[in-house]
Amino acid sequence: GAGVSQTPSNKVTEKGKYVELRCDPISGHTALYWYRQSLGQGPEFLIYFQGTGAADDSGLPNDRFFAVRPEGSVSTLKIQRTERGDSAVYLCASGNLDTQYFGPGTRLTVL
Amino acid sequence: KQEVTQIPAALSVPEGENLVLNCSFTDSAIYNLQWFRQDPGKGLTSLLLIQSSQREQTSGRLNASLDKSSGRSTLYIAASQPGDSATYLCAVKGGGSNYKLTFGKGTLLTVNP
């Protein structure tokens, strides 16, 4: 069956631009997570959705980051006024309380 | 705040060798611990999940142990193969959250033919 998919796989943008990263979870999974993985680091939690609502957004680094999941399926992570420090791989996962299934990630490069 | 440390950061071994990867965590109040594999440019693949009440889990050539009280886990790989080359990540769920994973930085394993 289809796993978690993320688009685009790579995104190069200029400092100050706005970007959107998309996550398509496994069908039927109500839980969705975003993590960010910087070079040489493990993934760090950003936000957790249960259904349509963000149950925990404590990992979002600042107010330039925002995520939505309007219909409880696809989620979009939005980053405003990108900075070079935002360059990382953004991972999405869906699943249940025990297991999270990860997508391949979007590699964001801010020039 | 939960912190996860993995040692060593990198490991290079000849094919066929048995090896151990280490993971330690600071807050022993965990729900479970998971070992993941990450290949370059790919997502994370779950290898083994150990619930807090369990001591170990096995899958094929992999065996993971958990000592919750001391905040330690090990991943044992038997008879390593070049295809095992990847980054291995340890993650714990807990510390007041039953959904958030806290990851270590990973161990980069290279198995040489």
Interface residues (C-beta under 8 A of the other chain):
Chain A: V4 A31 Y33 Y35 G40 Q41 G42 P43 E44 F45 Y48 A55 D56 G59 L91 A93 L97 D98 T99 Q100 Y101 F102 G103 P104 G105 R107
Chain B: V4 N32 F36 G41 K42 G43 L44 T45 S46 L49 L89 A91 S97 N98 Y99 K100 L101 T102 F103 G104 K105 G106
